[in-house]
Amino acid sequence: MADSQYDLVVVGAGPGGYVAAIRAAQLGLNVACVEEDTLGGVCLNTGCIPTKALLSSAALVNELRDAERHGITFSRMNVDLGPAQERSRAVADQLSKGVGHLFKKNKITHIEGRGRLLSKSSVEVTSTDGATQTLAADHVIIATGSRPRSLPMLPIDEETIWSSTGALFQTSAPKSLAVIGAGAVGMEFADVFSAYGSEVTVIEALDRVLPVEDKDCSAVVARSFKKRGINVFTSAMVQGAEVSDTGVTLTFKDKAGAEQTLQVERVLSAVGRAPNTEDLGLDAVNVELDEHGYIKVDDQLRTNVAGVYALGDVAGHQLLAHKAMHEGVVCVEHITGQGHHSVNYENVPNCTYCHPEVASVGLTEEQAKAAGHDIEVGKFPWVGNGRALAGGHSEGFVKVIRDTKYSEILGAHIVGPSATELIGEFVVGRHLESTMEEMDRAMHPHPTLSEAIGESALAALGRALHV
């Protein structure tokens, strides 16, 4: 016998889970959300939000180092990661409490504990003290997220070998830090610890930093990092690691095949994430996983088991909070018969919040060519934008790829100031199937960074005005 009956039980209260719960409650369902940790999941507590708080602090540190050009001088300047880390925790805690408030506002039952499927319509919840209860539900959503992966030779211990979680809780910057992996997570933490005084070395197995981004954007970021004294090795493979009381000795092969030895106090392992599918009762009800361990779902986020759904990181595709949130809404709207769309995984923006920022949506130039499109590429540099020059941040560009047949936006790539904010224009443009001409004809205020959107569209049409 079930202890409680609900229309929907959501297992996991990260961005996908809590948004699904809220939207379901708005649509009239009686909803319970099971979470064994803090509301908000990785994103609010140990991911997106606190890292952006730290990056904001790092950006301010770098601005102050350059303050003399604004007529501001110091007799001395000291930086301390401790207060910045404390601030990042306060921001995360505030937003996590906000989710709790939204649950109360929408009459969602928050059940603390670990949830696992007993059947396709029942969930067992085990609390921290070992007590169990059973929830019956017409529908169950699995939204349990993902966790950092470890390299075999670098098992994460959060003392000497950090994951992104361990890095977030440091109150002082080590003298030296090796970052393994130059994706968004690795590059963001390299930015933070470099600003606070660490000698940082980034090691990436692929041929460039931010390998999922357009190669021109990757090149700008690599140059900027090297200019700031961050060592960057690409096409480099870690061969071994020896942990001692004083730190870690890494051996790796560089691009030329030469063996390098690097001694550092700490290592950040940022080599990807694995889905949290263990101990969820998936085997008991025969929920199918793909070859990488993610739960297989259709375009309505349904698993192969009727009444069981999965979304967010645990269901694959891009491991991004905003993708999970969209999936949460799509899933429950289909559950309630209100669904009229699915998630367009080809229009999910990528954002990296290091400095300079990088953001993109759609195809890279190389991908567009490989797909057989006849393209025109428009690139507008920030040195041609008055607001960027006035703000002192003019490295980088806005780059767009246009299909010449219909003038549609195949891809957009921004590196430089406020890239992660500006990319939204191209996401909306692609969603509305706008042409490049329409992107130009939408008037942008002057002087703003957003003018570069229109100028890049003009550049793709062969008639940029300010370059």
Residue pairs with C-beta under 8 A, 6 or more apart in sequence:
1 134
2 122
2 134
2 135
2 136
3 133
3 134
3 135
4 32
4 109
4 133
4 134
4 135
4 136
5 30
5 135
5 136
5 137
6 29
6 30
6 31
6 32
6 109
6 135
6 136
6 137
6 138
7 24
7 29
7 30
7 31
7 137
7 138
7 139
8 21
8 24
8 29
8 30
8 31
8 32
8 137
8 138
8 139
8 140
8 141
8 332
8 335
9 31
9 32
9 33
9 34
9 115
9 123
9 135
9 137
9 139
9 140
9 141
10 17
10 18
10 20
10 21
10 24
10 31
10 32
10 33
10 34
10 140
10 141
10 143
11 17
11 34
11 115
11 116
11 123
11 140
11 141
11 142
11 143
11 144
11 280
12 33
12 34
12 35
12 41
12 115
12 142
12 143
12 144
12 145
12 312
12 314
13 21
13 33
13 34
13 35
13 39
13 40
13 41
13 99
13 110
13 143
14 40
14 41
14 42
14 43
14 44
14 143
14 144
14 145
14 312
14 313
14 321
14 324
15 40
15 41
15 43
15 44
15 312
15 321
15 322
15 324
15 325
15 328
16 143
16 145
16 311
16 312
16 313
16 321
16 324
16 325
16 327
16 328
17 33
17 35
17 41
17 141
17 143
17 144
17 311
17 312
17 328
18 33
18 39
18 40
18 41
18 99
18 102
18 103
18 328
19 324
19 325
19 328
19 329
20 141
20 143
20 311
20 327
20 328
20 329
20 331
20 332
21 31
21 33
21 103
21 106
21 108
21 328
22 102
22 103
22 106
22 108
23 328
23 329
23 332
23 333
24 31
24 332
24 335
24 336
25 31
25 106
25 107
25 108
26 106
27 332
27 333
27 336
27 338
28 336
29 332
29 335
29 336
31 106
31 108
31 109
32 108
32 109
32 110
32 111
32 135
32 137
33 103
33 108
33 109
33 110
33 111
34 111
34 112
34 113
34 114
34 115
34 123
34 125
34 135
35 41
35 110
35 111
35 112
36 112
36 113
36 114
36 115
36 128
37 45
38 44
38 45
38 96
39 96
39 97
39 99
39 100
39 103
39 110
40 49
40 92
40 95
40 96
40 99
41 47
41 145
42 48
42 145
42 146
42 147
43 49
43 321
44 92
44 95
44 96
44 99
45 92
45 96
46 92
46 164
46 165
46 168
47 164
47 321
48 321
49 91
49 92
49 95
50 88
50 89
50 91
50 92
50 168
51 88
51 164
51 168
51 185
51 188
51 189
51 192
51 353
52 353
53 84
53 87
53 88
53 91
53 92
54 84
54 85
54 88
54 168
54 192
55 188
55 191
55 192
55 353
55 354
55 355
57 84
57 87
57 88
57 192
57 195
58 84
58 191
58 192
58 194
58 195
58 196
58 355
59 195
59 355
61 79
61 195
61 196
62 195
62 228
62 355
64 72
64 74
64 77
65 77
66 392
67 73
67 74
69 392
79 195
79 196
79 197
80 172
80 196
81 170
81 171
81 172
81 173
81 193
81 196
82 171
82 172
84 196
85 168
85 169
85 170
85 171
86 171
88 168
100 110
102 108
103 109
103 110
111 125
111 133
111 135
112 127
112 128
113 125
113 126
113 127
113 128
113 133
114 125
114 126
114 279
115 123
115 124
115 125
115 135
115 280
116 123
116 124
116 126
116 279
116 280
116 281
117 123
117 124
117 140
117 142
117 280
117 281
117 282
117 284
117 285
117 287
117 308
118 124
118 134
118 281
118 284
119 284
119 285
120 140
120 285
120 305
120 306
120 307
120 308
121 136
121 137
121 138
121 140
121 307
122 134
122 135
122 136
122 137
123 134
123 135
123 137
123 140
124 132
124 133
124 134
124 135
124 281
125 132
125 133
125 134
125 135
126 132
138 307
139 307
139 308
139 309
139 335
140 307
140 308
140 309
141 301
141 309
141 310
141 311
141 328
141 331
141 332
142 280
142 282
142 287
142 295
142 303
142 308
142 309
142 310
142 311
142 314
142 315
143 310
143 311
143 312
143 314
143 324
143 328
144 275
144 276
144 277
144 280
144 312
144 314
145 275
145 276
145 312
145 313
145 314
146 273
146 274
146 275
146 276
146 313
146 314
146 319
147 273
147 274
147 276
148 156
148 163
148 164
148 165
148 269
148 270
148 272
148 273
148 274
149 269
149 271
149 272
149 273
149 274
150 156
150 161
150 163
150 269
151 180
151 238
151 269
151 271
153 238
153 239
153 240
153 241
154 161
154 180
154 238
154 241
154 267
154 269
155 161
156 162
156 163
156 166
156 269
158 165
158 166
159 166
160 243
160 247
160 248
160 266
160 267
161 241
161 243
161 248
161 266
161 267
161 269
162 170
162 266
162 267
162 268
162 269
163 268
163 269
163 270
164 185
164 189
164 268
164 270
166 268
167 189
167 193
167 268
173 193
173 196
173 197
173 198
174 193
174 198
174 264
174 265
174 266
175 197
175 198
175 199
175 265
176 198
176 199
176 200
176 201
176 247
176 263
176 264
176 265
176 266
177 190
177 193
177 198
177 199
177 200
177 201
177 264
177 265
177 266
177 267
177 268
178 200
178 201
178 202
178 203
178 248
178 250
178 262
178 264
178 266
178 267
178 268
179 186
179 187
179 189
179 190
179 200
179 201
179 202
179 203
179 267
179 268
179 270
180 186
180 203
180 238
180 267
180 268
180 269
180 270
180 271
181 203
181 204
181 205
181 269
181 270
181 271
181 272
182 190
182 202
182 203
182 204
182 206
182 208
182 209
182 210
182 211
182 232
182 234
183 210
183 211
183 212
183 270
183 272
184 210
184 350
184 351
184 352
184 353
184 354
185 270
186 202
186 204
186 268
186 270
187 202
187 209
187 210
187 221
187 225
187 352
187 354
188 352
188 353
188 354
189 268
189 270
190 200
190 202
190 225
190 230
190 354
191 225
191 354
191 355
193 200
194 200
194 225
194 228
194 229
194 230
199 229
199 231
200 230
200 231
201 230
201 231
201 232
201 233
201 262
201 264
202 209
202 225
202 230
202 231
202 232
202 233
203 233
203 236
203 238
203 250
203 252
204 211
204 232
204 233
204 234
204 235
204 236
205 235
205 236
205 237
205 238
206 234
206 235
207 234
207 235
208 215
208 218
208 219
208 222
208 234
209 218
209 221
209 222
209 225
209 232
209 234
210 217
210 218
210 221
210 352
210 358
211 218
212 350
213 350
213 352
213 358
213 360
213 364
213 413
214 360
214 364
214 365
214 366
214 399
214 411
214 413
215 364
215 365
215 366
216 365
216 379
216 397
216 399
216 413
216 415
217 358
217 360
217 396
217 399
217 413
217 414
217 415
220 356
220 395
220 396
220 397
220 415
220 416
221 352
221 354
221 356
221 358
221 415
222 232
222 234
224 355
224 356
224 395
225 232
226 232
233 252
233 254
233 255
233 260
234 255
235 254
235 255
236 252
236 253
236 254
236 255
236 260
237 252
237 253
238 250
238 251
238 252
239 251
239 252
239 253
239 259
240 250
240 251
241 248
241 249
241 250
241 251
241 267
242 248
242 249
246 265
247 263
247 264
247 265
247 266
248 263
248 264
248 265
248 266
248 267
249 261
249 262
249 263
250 261
250 262
250 263
250 264
250 267
251 259
251 260
251 261
251 262
252 259
252 260
252 262
253 259
253 260
254 260
273 313
273 319
274 293
275 292
275 293
275 294
275 295
275 313
275 314
275 316
276 313
276 314
277 289
277 293
277 294
277 295
277 314
282 289
282 295
285 305
285 308
286 304
286 305
287 295
287 303
287 304
287 305
287 308
287 310
288 295
288 296
288 303
288 304
289 295
289 296
290 296
290 316
292 316
294 314
294 315
294 316
295 303
295 310
295 314
295 315
295 316
296 303
296 304
297 303
297 309
297 310
297 311
297 315
299 342
299 343
300 309
300 330
300 331
300 334
300 339
300 342
301 309
301 310
301 311
301 315
301 327
301 330
301 331
301 334
302 308
302 309
302 334
303 309
303 310
309 331
309 335
311 324
311 327
311 328
311 331
312 323
312 324
312 327
312 328
313 319
313 324
315 327
317 323
317 343
317 345
317 348
318 345
318 348
318 350
320 348
320 350
322 348
322 349
323 343
323 345
323 348
326 343
327 343
330 339
330 341
330 342
330 343
333 339
333 340
344 431
346 362
347 361
347 362
347 427
347 430
347 431
348 361
349 359
349 360
349 361
349 423
349 424
349 426
349 427
350 358
350 359
350 360
350 361
351 357
351 358
351 359
351 419
351 420
351 423
352 358
352 359
352 420
353 420
356 393
356 395
356 396
356 415
356 416
356 417
356 419
357 414
357 415
357 416
357 417
357 418
357 419
357 420
358 413
358 414
358 415
358 419
359 413
359 414
359 419
359 420
359 422
359 423
360 411
360 412
360 413
360 414
360 423
361 411
361 412
361 423
361 426
361 427
361 430
362 401
362 409
362 410
362 411
362 412
362 426
362 430
363 371
363 373
363 401
363 410
363 411
364 401
364 411
364 413
365 375
365 377
365 399
365 401
365 411
367 411
368 375
368 401
368 403
368 410
368 411
369 375
373 401
373 403
373 410
374 403
374 404
374 405
375 401
375 402
375 403
375 404
375 410
376 401
376 402
376 404
376 460
376 461
376 462
377 399
377 400
377 401
377 402
377 460
378 399
378 400
378 402
378 436
378 456
378 457
378 458
378 459
378 460
378 461
378 464
379 397
379 398
379 399
379 400
379 456
379 459
380 397
380 398
380 399
380 452
380 455
380 456
380 458
380 459
380 464
380 466
380 467
381 394
381 396
381 397
381 467
382 388
382 389
382 393
382 394
382 395
382 396
382 397
382 398
382 416
382 417
382 452
383 389
383 394
384 452
384 455
384 466
384 467
385 394
385 447
385 449
385 451
385 452
385 455
385 466
386 446
386 447
386 451
387 447
387 448
387 449
387 451
388 394
388 416
388 417
388 449
388 452
390 447
391 417
393 416
393 417
394 416
395 415
395 416
396 414
396 415
396 416
396 417
396 419
397 414
397 415
397 416
397 456
398 412
398 413
398 414
398 416
398 422
398 452
398 453
398 455
398 456
399 412
399 413
399 414
399 456
400 409
400 411
400 412
400 413
400 426
400 436
400 439
400 456
400 457
400 459
400 460
401 409
401 410
401 411
401 412
401 460
402 408
402 409
402 410
402 436
402 460
402 461
403 410
406 435
407 435
407 436
407 437
407 461
408 430
408 433
408 434
408 435
408 436
409 426
409 429
409 430
409 434
409 435
409 436
409 439
412 423
412 426
412 429
412 430
412 456
414 422
414 423
417 449
418 449
422 449
422 450
422 452
422 453
425 439
425 450
425 453
426 439
426 453
428 434
429 438
429 439
436 457
436 460
436 461
437 457
437 461
439 453
439 454
439 457
440 454
440 457
440 458
440 461
442 454
443 454
444 450
444 451
444 453
444 454
445 451
455 464
455 465
455 466
455 467
456 464
458 464
458 465
459 467
